[in-house]
Amino acid sequence: RPRRHLNTHRPRTQPYHIMGASNNQQTTYLVLGLAGVATALALWYTLSSSTKGKQDTSKKSPNVDTPATASASSGITPQKSNVHSSAASTSASTAASSSTASGNEEDEKTLHRRIEEIDRKGKTLFKDKKYMEAAETFTEALDLIEAKKSNGAESGKSSSSLTRQIITLTNNRSAMYEKAALPDLALSDCDIVLNLDPAHSKARTRRLRILESQKRYKEAIVEVCALQLKYMNDNRDKIRLGLPPAGPQPVPQSKIEELVTLIQPEEMKKAQDALDAKSVDERALPSTYTILQLLKSFSGYNKWMGDAAKGGTVAKFTSQLEDLLDHVPRKSVEAYADNLAVKATLLSHRGRRHAFEKDFASAVKDFDEAYALVEDKEGANENDHEDMKKSIVNAMGSEEYARLLEWVGMCRHLRYDLKGSLECYERCCELEPENTELLVKRAGVKMDGAQHSDAEALFDKALTLNPTASDALLHRANLRMIQQRVADSESDLETCIRLYPNNLMARLRLATVYMAKEDMDGAKRMLDQAADFDPDSSEVHCYRGELHFARGEFGEAKAEFEKAMECDAYNPTPFVNAALAVINTPPSGGAMMPDFAEAVRLLEQAIKVDPMFHAAYVQLGQMKLSMATDLSKAREVIELYDKGLDYCRTPEELKDICCMRILTVAQIDAAHALHMDSLNMQ
């Protein structure tokens, strides 16, 4: 069964601020079990258990070879004698050979004998720890071969034999350079060996070790992947049959994890810098579904929705705005302030109406424009700027101004401008210090900024002011789950349900708490009660699907996820979870593998519904990499991850996708180095 992470917050399907950054944060989507996907990436996961307790290959001493003619710690590759084979070949062809050919073969025998003598001398020097002298000896042998090749007299068979000797001697010289603390020369020789024999494991292992010592981690992880891919390719027949590969893996899982961890900070910084380069206005909004889930989680949702419904249409507010005077002179302070205040109020009301109609992009635009007017943005350089701002706020009235600040705070939070959001909420709290909903919203921003102590203090303050504040109980329960305080979270949710029995969110989150405690009966009971209140809730069906999934009932889980899609086609979670149910469903009807194409379709739909649903990028990338028929298709996975990085908001999301991108790039580079056409082992 796949690993499963449960919490009270759900990616992009529960209030946005409960996606707060936290080292302990877990996601509730069902994580793909890679054991059933025979890919190079799967090896990272599937082989980890087989190598626990084994020594890290890349940290062994440079003597990676175990020659038959030298000690096990010699670190050099033995030369295989070519004298007898050459003599046999000569004997078999004597009758048909010319005197010139016979002379060439005698020259080859002499050359091979000389190389073997030099090779033995090099090994003796190595045993005496005279590494540079040994390297010079191997160079002498290589020079003899080069001279032989230069005269162009060797046959095809002889050329092949000489190439094998070049590989062996160069690898041995590389080992001497490494022992002599000349890593660049050792790497150069590794490159020569790998150019002649890309699958040469000893040269790759040495190259990995040296690159890691030089802190060239990106190049080092390519060597790890190359060793793993060769291992997978050598065992591809067993993999196709679903059998475990033969022998231990060449590099332990811990080495891969270590290198990814070392590479991640730089990659995350690059991704974060790219995000920070975007202005707040350029940042995309979450999906409509996500925003609605957030708004519904606050106690004031029904009130503002009712006010927006009764307040007038978008067309009405637009007409009123068009009727306003455009050019009131600034020197007429009162008239100028009144004009801007009226315009800001109309824009605020139209923005609220846009939100009522789920046109959140237009709503944000109106709220931003209204706020710019109240802040006297155009007059920022005027001498009377601060006085004018006060005049506009006074003309607008404290209630209208407070609601505008609240909406702008929400809009900034949605675009992950946490500092700007807090600024608006705090100014609003100064006007309405006993408004518990504002305290809860401020706490949500603090959670997203990983300031959990501050968030809890705000929740506590809200509940001191109003012990029955449902939103404070609901979101504090989520914070406590992030903090691994399961019992406290359960207590908050139970209190919320006692006060508000029809609070659907509280029941759904309590069901998740029960699942986290492996109390499946309690979770089912809570979901049944939630269904009584709203049988057509997409979330209810989605949670029920997760309950079936946790029990290994993949068919029933998929059916519930499909019902969730029917209830709300804009909820991305059931698409991802249905894809995972498909992957984990045992093949039937003679099929050898799960329906990966259907899983891909569902994951792509999840991203279409919500481009910020980062779990879908992680799972889809793994699936597409496993199905890539060539390296160009595999490179499309990198493009997918780049798209996902553009939509990341938290360090955890960046870390997840950066990790997968690092591995994908390394595997593609490794496959290219091995002259492989695909990563697909099927």
N, C-alpha and C positions, 0 to 999 in steps of 0.2 A: 504494500500500500504506500501511496505517496506520503511524504511528510505533510503535516497539516498544522497551520499556525492559526490560533484563534485569539480573538480579542473583542472588546466591545466596540472598537471602531473598525469601520469597513472602508477600504479604499474607494474614495469617490462616490460612495453610496450612502454615507452618513455625513453629518455636518462636516464641512470642509476643515474647520479648525481642529477637529479631533484627529487630523492627520499629522499632528504636531511632531516635530523632530524629537527623537529620543533614541538613545542607544539601546534601550530595552523595547523599542517599538516593534510590534509584530504585525503582520498583515494577515487578513482573514481569507484571502483567496487560497485556493487549494494548489499547493506547489507541485509541479510536474515531477513524477517519479521517473527518473531517467533510466532505470534498470531495463525498461522495455524498449528503449530506443538505442539501437546499436550504432552509435556514431563515435567519432573521435572525442567529442565533448563528453559523451556519456562515460568514457573511460575515467575521466576525472572523478566521477562519483562512484561508479560501480566497482572500481578496483581498490578503493581506499581501505576496505575492511581486510583485504588479503595481505596487506603489507604492514600492519601494525606491529611495532616492535622491531622491524628490520632497520638496518642502518641506512642512512641517507646516502645514496650512490654518489651524489655530487660533492659530498664532503669527505669521500675517501681520499687517500693519498694519491698522487698522480699515477701510481702504477696500476693502471686500469686493465692491463693485459696479464694473462697468466700463461706464458709460453711453455712449451714442453721441454725446451732445451735450456731453460734458465730457471731461476728460483721463482716462486709464485709472486714475489715482491719485486721482480726485475723492472716492471713497467715498460718493457719493450716487447715487440712482436718477433717471434723467431722466424728466421729465413727457412723456407722449404727448399731442399736440394733439388736442382733441376738437372744434375749431372747424369743420373741414370736414365731419365726419360729422354734426354738428348742423345745418349749413347744408343738407346734402343731404337730411336727414330733413325739414327745414322745407319745402324746395322740393317734395318728393314729396307732401306732405300739405296744401299750401296751399289747394287747392280745397275740401277737406273740413274745414278747421280754422276755429275761431271766432277772433275778434279777440283773445280772452283767451289762447287757446293760443299764438297767434303771439307775443303779448307775453311769455309765459313762456319761449318758446324764445329770444327775443332776450335775455332776462335771463340764460339759461344760457350763451349765447355770450359775453356780456359777462363773466360770472363766470369762464368758462374762460380768456378772454384775460387777465383780471386775475391769475388763479392762475399762468398761464405767466409773466407779467411778474415776479411775486414769486419764482417758482421760479428764474428766470434771475438775479435779484438775489441769491438765497441761494447759488447756485453761484459767483457772482463773489466773494462774501464768503468762501466756503470756500477758493477759490484764494488769496485774500489772507490765509488762516489766521485770519480773524476768526470763530472758530467759534461763539461765543455770539451774535454779531450774526446769523450765518447761521441759527442755531437759532430766534432770535426772528422772523426773516423767514418761516421755514417755519411757525411758530406762527401768524403773521398769515394765511397762506393757509389753514391749518386752521380758523381762526376764521371766515373767510368761508364755508367749506363748512358749518361747524356752523350758522351763521346761515341759510344756504339750507335746510338740512335741518329747521331749527326751524320755518320757516313752512309746511312740509309741502306745498310747491307742486311738488316735483320729480316727474317721471314715473318708472315702473319702470326704464326704460333710463337715465334721468338718474341715478337713485339708484345703479345699478350702476356707472356711470362715476364718480360721486363717491366711492364706496367704494374703487375702485381708486386714486383720487387720494389718499384718506386714507392708504391703505397705503403709497403711494410717499412722500408727504410726511412721514409719521411715521417711516418707516424712515430717511429722510434726516436728520431731526432727531435720531434716535437716534445716527446716525453723528457728528453734530456734538457731542452731549453726551459721547460717548466720547472724541472728540478733545480736548474741553475738560476732560477728567478729572472728569466727573460721571457715574460708572458707574451709580448708582442711578436717575438720570433716564433714562439710556440703556436700562437694563433695563426700566424702566416702559414706554418706548416700544416696545421689543421685544415686550413682553407684549400691547400693543394690536395690533401688527401680526399676531402669531401668533393672537390671538383671532379676527381677521378672516380670516386666511389661515394655517392651521396648517402648511402645507407650504412656507412662505416660507423658503428656504434661507439667504438673506443675514441675516435677522433671527436665525435659529437659530445661525448661525456666530458672529455678534456676541455673542449671549447666551452661547454656549459660552466664548468668549474672556474675557468679563467675569467670568463665574462662576468660571472657573479662576483669574483674577487675584485674586479675593476668597477663594480657597481653599475654595470651595463645591463640592467635587469630586463629591459625590453628585448634585447638580443638573446639574453639567457633563456627567457621563457619560450622563445622560438625553438631553441635547442631541446628544451623539455618536451615540447609538443612534437618535434620531429622524432625523438626517441619513442614517444608514446604511439605516434602514428605508424612507425615502422613495426612496433610490437603488435599493434592492431592488425596491420596488413599481413604480417606473418601468421596471424591467427584468424584470418578472415573466414576461413571455412568453418571453424568452430563457432565463430560469432554468428554466421548465417544460420547455423543449426541451434542457436541459443545456448551453446555450451560455453563454460568459462574458458578463457585463454590459458594456454599452457605456460607454466613457470611464473615466477614473480614479475611484476611490472618493472621496467627499467628505472623509473624514478618514482619515489613515493609521493602520495597525495600531499603530504606536508610540504614538500618542496614547491609544488604548484601553488598551494595556498600562500606560502611564504613570499614567493615572487610576485603574485598578484597583489598582496598586501603592500609590498614595497613599491610597486608601480602605481597603485591607486591614487596616492596623494597628488602626484603630478597631473594625472589624467583628470581627477576630480577638480583640481584647481583650474585647468584649462576649460573644462565644461562650465564651472561656476563663473569664471571670468566672462565667458561668452554670454551667459545669462545676465550677468550684471551690466554688460555693455548695452543691454536693451533698456530703454526708458520704461517707466511704469506704464505709459500709454501703449507701448509696443507689446506688453506682456498679454498673452492670451487669457481669456476667462475660462474657468472650468466649464464643464458641460451644463446644459440646462438642468439635467437631472440632479447633478451635484449641488447646484445653487439652490434648487427647490428643497432638497433634503436639508440643507443648512438652514434656510429661512424657516422651514416648518419646525425645526427643533427649538425655536425660541417662542416664548409664551405670548409675545405680541403679534404673532403671525396673523391670526384671524382678524385682529382689530385693523391693522393697516390694510389688509386685503379688502375688508368691508369698506373702509374709508375710500380706497382707490376705486372700488366698484361704483360707489355713489358720487364720487367727486367729479366725474366728467370724462369724456373720451379724449384720446390723443388729438383728434381733429379740433376739438373745442379749445384745448390749451394752445395748440398751434395757432389758431385764429386769434386768440387773445394776445399772444406774443407778437404776431404780425401787426396788431393795432397799436402797439406801444410806440412812443416816439423814439427815434434812433439817435438823435443828436441833441441831447440836453447838455448845455455848457457846464463844465465842471465848476466854474466860478459860482454858479447858482447851487451852492452846496446842498441845501435841503431838497430842491427839485431833482438834482442829480442823484442823490442818495435814494430818494423815494423811487425814482425810475429804475435804478439797479435792483432795489429790494423787491419791487413788484416783479421784475423780470426773473430774478433768482427764484422767487416763490413759485411762479408759473412753471419754470423749468423743473423745479423740484417735484411739483405735483404731476407734471407730465412724465417725469422719470419714474415716479411711483406707479403711474398707470402702465407705463411700458413694462415694469416689473410684474404687475398684475397679469399682463398679457404674455408673460414669459419672454419678452424681447429684452433680454438683459444687456445686450450690447448697446442698444439705444438708451436704456435706462442709465447705464454708467456714463455715457456721453452727456446726457442731460444733467446728471448730478455733478459731474466734473465742471461743466460750464457754469452751473449755478454757483458752485463753490468759488470759481475763479472770479465771478462778479462780486461776491461777498468779500473776498479777500482783496478786492481792488487791484487785481493783477496788472491791468493796463496802466494804473497810476502808481506802480511800485516805486518809481523814481521821483515822484512828485513830493514837494515839501509837506503837503497836507495828507500824505498817505495814511498814517495811523489814525488821524482824526476822521478821515473819510471812511475808513473801515468801521469805526465805531458808529458813525452816522448811519451807514448801510444796515448794520446789525440792529440798531435801535429801530430803524424804519421797518425792518422785517419782522421784528417781534421775537421774543425768546423762544416760544414754542416752535415756530417755523424754523428758526435758526438751529435749535437743538435737533429737530428731525433731519435737517439737511446734514448736519455734522454726523449724525448716526448713519445715514445712508452713505455718505462719502467714506466713513470709516469702514463700512461693510465692503464697498467697492474696492477700496485699497487692499483690504484683507484678501478679497477674491483674487487680486492680481499679485498677491504675496508681497505687497509693500507693507511689511509689518511695522516699521517705524512710523510711516505716514498714517497707518490705521490707528495705532495707539495714540498718536497726537490728536486725531479727531475724537476718538472715544473719550480721552481724558478731558478734553475741553468740554465735551458734552456732559461729562460727569460733574464738572464744576457748576454747570447750570442746573443739573438734576442729580444731586448727590445720593438720593435714596432710590434711584431707578435701578432695580436689581438686574434687569435685562442688560443694561449697559455694563454692569460689573461682570456679568457672564460673558459678554462679547469681548471685553478686555481680557478676561481670563483665557478665552480661546486663542487670542493673539499671542499671549504669553506662552501658551502650550506649543504653538507652532514655532516659537523662538526657543523652545526647550528650557524655558524658565518656569519649571514646574512648581517650585516653592511659591513664587509670586502668584501663579495661577491659583494654587490652592488657597492662598490668603484671600484672593478676590472672591472665590466661591464661598468661603466661610463667611465673608462679610455680607455677601448677598443673602445667604441663608439666615444670618443673624437679623437682617432687616426683614426678611420674609421667609420663615421656616417652611412655607408651602410652595416655594418657587420651583416649579417642575423642571424648568430648564437648568437651573443651578444643580439640582439633584442629578439630572440626566448626564450633564457634562462633567460633573465632578466624579461620577461613577466611571466615566471613561478615563479620566486622568488617573484614577486609582488603579484601573486595570493596566495602564501603561506603566505604573509604578509597581506592578505585581502585587497589589494589595487587593486580592480577589474578594476576600470576605467583606472588606469595607465597600467595595464596588457593589457587591450583591446587596448589602444593607441599604445603600442609597437607592438602588433600583426598586427594591421591595417597598421602601417608604414612598417612592414616587407612585407606584402602582396602588398602594393603599389610599393615597390622596386622590389619584386620578386613575380609576380602574380602566378607563378607555384609552389610556396613553399607549398607543401601539408601539412607539419606539422603545419605551421602557421594557415592554414585554419581549420584544425582539432581542434587545441587548441582554436581558436576563437569560433568555434562552442560550445566547452565546456564552454567557458565563457558565451555565450548566454544562455546555459542551466542553468548555475548557477544563471543567472539573471532571469530565467523563461521566457526568450524570445524564445519560441519554434519555432516561425516562422523564426526568425533570424538564429537560429541554423540549421533549415532545409535548408534554403537558402545557408548557408555556406557549408553544407555537399553536397548539389547538385553540387555546384561549384567544390568541391574537387573531386567528382565522375567524373566530366568532364575531369579532369586531369589524374585520375587513377581509372577507373571503377572497376579494379580487386584488389583494395587495401583492405587487411583484416581490416585495421584500419577504413576505411570509413564505411564498413558494420557494424563493431563493434559499432562505434559511432551512426550510424543510429538505431541500435538495442537499444541502450541506450535511444535514443530519443523516440522510441515507448514505451519503458518500463516506462519512465517518464510520459507518457500519459495514462498508464494503459493498453496498447495494447500488452498484453503478447504474444499472438500468433504471431503477426507481429514481435515482438522483437526477439523471438526465431528463426524465419525464417532468420532474418538478422544475428544473431549470427552464425547460421549454415553456411551461405554464407561466413562469416568471417573465419570459420574453413576451408572451402574448399579452400579459397584463400591462406591461410597460416596455415598449421596444427601445426606450432610451436608457434603460438601466444596463450598464455594461457588465456588471458582475455575473449574471447568469450565462452570458456568452463565454466568458473565460472558464467558469466552472463547468459548463457543459462540454467545452473542449477537453478539459481534463478528465471528465467522466468518460468521454469517447476513448481517450488514450488508455485509460485504465480498464476498459471493458475487454475481457478476453475475446479474441477473434472467434468467429463462428462461420459456419457454412463453407469450410475448407480454406478460409482466408488464413494467411500466415502472420499477418500483422494487423494491428488496429487500423481504423479508418483515419489515417493521418490527414488526408485531404480535407475531410469534414472538420477535423480539429483546427486546421489552418483557416478554413473559411470562417469558423466561429470566432477565432481570435482576431482575424482581420475585421470582422464586423464589430467586435468590441472596441477596436481602435477607431473605427469610423464613427461609432456612437459617442465615444469619449476619447479624444486624442491624448488626454492626460492620464489615461488609465495605465500606469506604468507596468503593472503586472502583466498586461497583455503583450507588451513589447518583449519582456523577459521570456515569456513562454513561447511567443511566436518566433522569436529569434532562434531559440533552441530547435524548434520544430523545422523551420526552414533550413537551418544548417544541416540537420540530419537528412533532409530530403534533397539537398542541392546536388544536381547531376554533374555540375562542373564548378570550377573555382569562380567563374564569373557570377554564377548564381549564389555562391557562398558570399561573395563580396556584397551582394544586395542586403545581406544580413547586417553588415556594418552600416549601410545607409539607413536601415530600419532603426538600429540603435542610436544613430546620430539624430534621427527624428525624435526618438523618445527622449534623448537628452535635452532637446529644445523645450520640452514640456515639463521637465522635472522641476519640483519646487523645494523638496527637502533634501538634506544630505543623504538620508537613507535611500531615497529614490536614485540620486546620482550614483551612489555607491553600487547599487544593484546593477544598473545598466552599464556603468563603467567596467565593472567586473566582467560582465558577459562580453563586452566589446573587446577588452584586453585579450581575453581567451580566444575570441573569434579571429582577431587580427593575427595573433600568434599562430593559430592553427593553419590559417590560409598561407601565411609566410612559410610555415614548416612544410606544408604540402608542396608548395612551389619549390622549396629547396630539395625535396625528395623526388621531384619530377612526377608528382602525382597529379592526376587530372581531376580528382574529386575527393571529398572527405567521406563520401558515402561508402560504408563497408558492406552494404547489402548486395 
